[in-house]
């Protein structure tokens, strides 16, 4: 680690999408920030992802990787890379080799433990192995510019009163269009994304997106890591609510740009079923808001929230009346019974819903 620059851990998760991950890594490793290491966790993929990624690291790729961003992707990073392999068994990690000057820690998880759990494991690995000053949680279906990480770190150093920062997220297939520059949390528990941001600015936000999230070490030490209350989604909303309740500042760094293949991860898990997507989102949010409302207020809020999702099902997504009523009934019933939406909690609900 180069001591004149604060240490950065870039944590990336892979699940059945090794081609996206390798495209992401080629751009991450071209970062102009001189002091970072990558913690890459394969979340029990079924497509032999770990082997494909390992062979790429050793300079023996199984197939060429294409990119819509040749100026960011080429020339390819020189290989073999200095890597440290390891495994995660029942959420405890072990490393197979000495750390040395490894630029990538490649760990195979024995279970798909979800976004928050795996990222928290990555944070623990980084903290115990090299104790970085900043943690950057980066989606694997992204491409970044050489200055993406350095801009995040520069603004984090210059603005120590900010508890978290995010990059400006652009659409991968429409790179001139902003998908989100953070957002705001509305009074009724919904969010609204900002779709524009002025170049050169750090824009204050109250909702921070988990696609490219920079957390200073002191924020994690003071406020904790991502909630593990949810298996898929909702972690960034819960974190944002916690920061908002604690009076903490968050911001979006305009010149830290990330190009995101929006929807890739959700399509893999949700099978492109809109009913499943809406059910899971609604269940996550109704359970999450128990953390922030009194029980009486939550009961009233839940009623209006269910009506909002009736609108989504029937009007926006054209789900049949019978199915809409049945799915919303499940959300209403289960949200009153459960305190988390873990994998073993949500899968029986999705099965009951026929999804």
N, C-alpha and C positions, 0 to 999 in steps of 0.2 A: 504494500500500500504506500502511496506517495504522500508523505505526511503533510506536505504543504497544501494539499487539497483535502477537504473533508471526504471521508469515505462514504461511498454509496453502494447499497445493495439493490440490485434490480431483480425483482421476484416475478417469475413468469410461470404460469401453469399450462400444462398441455393435457388435453383429453381428446383422443381420436382425431387429431388435426396436426400431425407432425409437419406437413408441408407448410402450413401457415406459420408454425413455430420457427421453422428454418428460415423462412423469408424474414420474419421478425428479427431473428438473431443476427442475420447478415447485416441488418441496418443498425442494430444495437451495438454490435462490435465495432462499428465505424464511428461511434460517438467521439466527439472531440473532448469529452470530459475524461481526464487522465486517471481517475482513481475510482473505479467501480469494479464490482464482481457480480456475476449473474447466478442466482439461485433458480434452477429450472427443475420443476417437479412434474413428473408424469403421473397423472391421477388414475392409475390402473386402466390405461387405455386397452382396448380390445383389438387394435389395428397394428400391433407391434411397434408403436411409436417410439418406445424407449430405444429399441435396437436401431431404428432408422436415425434417430437423433445422435446416438452414440457413434454410428458409422460416419455420419456427417462431421462430427467433431474430430474424428481421427483421420479425416481426409479420404474416406472411402464411401462417398454418398451413393445411395441406391438408385437415384435418378436425379436429373437436373431439376432445379426449382425455378419456376418462372415468376416474374414480378411485373406489375404494372408500373413500377417506379425504377426503371433501369439506372437512373442517375443516382439513386440512393442505394440500390442493390449491388451494383458493380463498381469497381472490380471486386471479385469475391475475396473474402478474408483468407489470408494464408493459413493453411492447415498442415499438420495436425495442431489442434488447440491443446493448451495445458488444462486438463479437466480433472476434477475430483469426483469420483462416482460414489454412490451410496444408495441406501434404501430406507424406506419408512415402513415400519411394521407396527400396526396398532397405534399410530400417531407418535411413535418414538423413532428417531432417526439414528442411523449409524453410517459412518464413512468408511469406504474400502481402502483408502490410500492416504498418504500424508498430504497435508494441505498445499505445501510448497507455495508456488506463485499462481495457483490455479485461477483462471479467469471465469470458469464455469463450474458450478457444483451441480451435477446431474444426479437426481435422486428418483428412484422408482417407488411410488406409493403402492401399498398392497390393497388399497381401497380407493374408490372415488368418494372422498370425504367432503366434497363441495368446495366452493370458492373460498369461503372465509377460513375454514379449518386449514386447508392447504396453504393459504397465504400466511396464516399465523405460524404454521410450522416453518415456512420459509423465513419468516422474521426471526424465529427462535434459532434456526441454523445460523443465520447471519450474525445475530447478536453474540452467540456463543463462540463462533469461529473467528470473527474479525471486528465485531462491535462497531458497525458503521454509524456515521452521524445522521444519515438519511436513508430511508427505505422508499423505493419507487415500485409500486405495484403496477405491472404493465400487462395488459391483455396480450395473449399470444397471436391474435388475429389482427395485429397492427404493424405498421411500418413507421419508423421515426426518422427525423432529420438528424444530421450530426450534432446540432446544437440543442436538441430537444431536452436532453438530461442537464446539460450545463445551464440552460436558461432556468429550469426548475430550481436547481441548486443555488444559482446566483440570486434569484428572488427570495428563496428561503433564507439565505444568509443575510440579505439586505432588509428582510422584514421578519425579524425573530418573533414578533407578536402574532404572526399567523400560525395557526395550529396545523394547517394542511393546505397544500396547493395542488392544482391539477393542470394538465396540459389543455390546450384548445384542441378539441376533437373534430377532425374533418372526415368526410366520407371518402372511403377508399376508392369507390367507383366514380365519385364526383369530387375530385380533390380540391376544387375551388369553393366547395360548399361546406359550411360549418354545420356539423351535426349537433354539437353543444359546446358551449363555453361555460359550463357550470349552469347553475340555475338558482331558483328561489323556492322556498317551501311556502306554499299557500296556507292560509289559516285553517283550512279544512283537511289538511293532511295530504294534499296532492303537491306535485312539483311542476314547475314550469322552466323549461330550458331557455337559456339565452342563445340566440342564433347569430349573434355578431359580437365582435370585440375589437377595440381599437388597437392597432399595432403598437408594440412597445409598452403596453400597460400591464398592470396587475389589477384585474377587475375583482372587486369584492363580491362574494357569492354566499348564499346560505345553504345551497344544495351542491355537494361535490360528487362528481361522477367517478366510479371506481375503475374506469378504463385505463387511466394513466394518473395515478395518485401518488403524491409525494408526502411522506410523513416524517417530520423530524423525530429523532430519537426521543427528545424530551416530551413530545406529544404522546408517544406511546407509553412512556414511563408514567406520565401524569393521568392520561385518560384511558389507557388500555388499548388493546388491539381491536380487530374487527369482531363484531358479535358472531358467535357460533350458534345463534338461535335459529338460523335459516340455512337450508341446504342450497337453494338456488335463487339468487337475487335478494334484494332488500338490504344487503349489508351497508351499501353506501348511504341509503336513506336513514337507517338507524344511526350510523356514525354522524351524519349531518345533523340529525335531531339532537344527539348528545352534545355536539359542539355548540349548536344554537342555544340549548338550554344552559350550557356552561358559559355563555357569553364569549365564545372563542371566534376569532376571525378565520375565514377561509378565502381563497382566491383562485382565479384562473389566470395563468401566465400566457399572454397572447402570443409571444414569440416561441413558445414551446409547443410545436405542432406535432400531432399524431394523426395518422391516417388509418381509420378503423373500418374493418369489414363488418359493418353493423349487422347483427342478427345471426352471425355464423354460429356462435356458441349456443344461443338459445334454440336455433333450429335443430342442432344436433340433439339436444335434450328434449325439446318439446315436440319433435316430429312434425314441425310446421303446422301444428293444430292450434288454431286461434282459441278454441274453447279451453284447451289446456293452459295456454299462456295466460288468459284472463283469469281463470280459476286460481292458478298459482299466485299471480300477482295480487289478486284480491285477498286470498287467504293470508299471504305474507303481511300485507298492509294492515288488515284488521287485527291480526295477532300482534303485530309490532306496536300498534297504537295503544295497546294495553299498557305499554311501558311508560307512556307519556300523558295519559288521561286518567282521571279518577274513574272508577267503575261505572258510576252513574252517567257521567259525561260520555264515556265510551259506548255505553248501550245506545244512547241517543245518536251519537255520531255513526255507529255501525248501521243503524236503520237507514240514514240518508246515504251512506256509502253504498249499501246494497242497491238502493234505487239508482244510483249513478251507474253501477255495473249492469243493471237491467237495461239501461239505455245503451251501454256499450254492446251488449250481446244482441239486442233486438234491432237497434237502429244502425249502428256502425258496422257490425259484423254479420248481420242477417241470420243470426241463430234462431231456430224455431222457438215459438212461444213455450212449448212444452219443455224443450231442453233448457231454455233460459231459466224457467221457474225451478226446474229440478236442480240445476247447477248452483243457482243462487241459494236455494234451500240448503244445499250441502255446505256452502260457505258460511251461511248464517249459523247452522247447527254446529259445525266443527270449530268455528272460531270461538265459540263460547266454552268449548271443552279443553282446548289445547293451549299450551304456553310456548310452544316452539313449532317450527315447521322443518324438522330434521328429515333426512331421507326416509328413515323408517316410519316417520309420521305421515309424510305426504304421499308416499307411494300407495298405501292402502286407500287413501282418499281418492287418488286418481283412478285406481282400479275400480272403486265403487262408482265413480262417475263414468266409467267406460272409456277412459282416456289413457 
